[in-house]
Amino acid sequence: MIQKNKTTRQFSWFRLCIMVMAGYFCYVFIGQQTELARIRQEAELVNTRMNEAVALNTSLTAEKEMLSTAAYIEKVAREQLGLVKPGEVPYIPSR
């Protein structure tokens, strides 16, 4: 009769602990990467909104400075409010 060499692997607690720790570290790493991606996307959105707010602030500051000039005030009064100087005849173009 021929005997077969049977190699039996014994259960190793050390290997099990290593596998569990490796799985846990992979889980934590993937979780952190998704959180970082979400934070980066949120930061990009905030930067975009900040740039829009700065542009709006710049345009409003320029308009505020123009509102202090007499020529701009007269222009707004004539165009938007339809005011005329005394003695002038208003002209309304027909479309």
Phi, psi and omega in degrees: 000139183263128179266135179266141175278110179259122175256119180256133178270133179267151179293131183241115177295326180298313179296321178297316179297318178298317180295318179295316179296319179297318178296319179295316180296323176296317179299314180295317181298314180295320178298318180292322180295320178292323178295318178296320178296320179294319180293320178298318180295319178294320178295321178296319178295318179294319178297320178297315179295324179294317179297321177296320180293322178295318179296317178296319178298319179297315181293322179291325177295318178296319179294323178297319178293323179291330181292345180272357178265144182293324182295319181291321179297318178296319180298315179295318180297320181286314187282313187268326183260347178072024180279152178228159176283157178300133179093351179270152177255124180292139179244122180244110180289142177269147183268000000 
